Amino acid sequence: MTSPIASRAYDPQRSWESASDEDLTCKERPAPSAASTPSKTEVHGPHAEAHAEDGDYYAGAFALRGRDASGVELEVFSASIHQGDDERAVQVGMARIGGSTDDGHFSARGEVFTAQAHAGIHNADGSTGVGASSGGTLVGAEMTGTLGPVSLTAGASIGATVGGSLGVRDGDQDGKPEVCARLEFGVGTVGLCVEKWW
């Protein structure tokens, strides 16, 4: 199952949106941190996003998308496509919702009537490496908990998605890399990130 808001056709490290309703001039802004509490509501109504530069192409349309003042992330009636040197992805969805605790140690997400295909170096767990997945979900949920140097993800869904990823990240930004592996197998998802100790 895909991540809400940061759906796989969407670069998790940055957000592109139209500068106004009249044009699709791109502007780059940092994506909101899962561990930060936003000071204002940032949920946008119907809009389109697009960019095309340096061989990287992205286009998406959303009825509702963003992160509200309570920290809940929403994506409603969305479709997007991304083609780049290190990412190829397409997704459509009726609804995705997610959120996390202020300290970032626990997060949960869910989705209803979604489909996607993805191959690239940016993985759903925030790691960079190699990954691919494809499938659809009627309804699904996923939870991630972090305790010290270990992060565990578990999910269940009604649908058929297969995929996997392997990568490296520094989720707690302590300078020590974490090795992450994730497997999606039809009705379930498991993932593990372990901070390098060797």
HELIX and SHEET records of a PDB file:
SHEET    1   A 2 ARG A  14  SER A  20  0                                        
SHEET    2   A 2 ASP A  23  PRO A  30 -1                                        
SHEET    1   B 3 GLU A  42  HIS A  44  0                                        
SHEET    2   B 3 ASP A  56  ARG A  67 -1                                        
SHEET    3   B 3 HIS A  47  GLU A  53 -1                                        
SHEET    1   C 8 GLU A  42  HIS A  44  0                                        
SHEET    2   C 8 ASP A  56  ARG A  67 -1                                        
SHEET    3   C 8 GLU A  73  GLY A  84 -1                                        
SHEET    4   C 8 GLU A  87  SER A 100 -1                                        
SHEET    5   C 8 PHE A 106  HIS A 122 -1                                        
SHEET    6   C 8 THR A 128  LEU A 147 -1                                        
SHEET    7   C 8 VAL A 150  ARG A 169 -1                                        
SHEET    8   C 8 GLU A 178  GLU A 195 -1                                        
END                                                                             
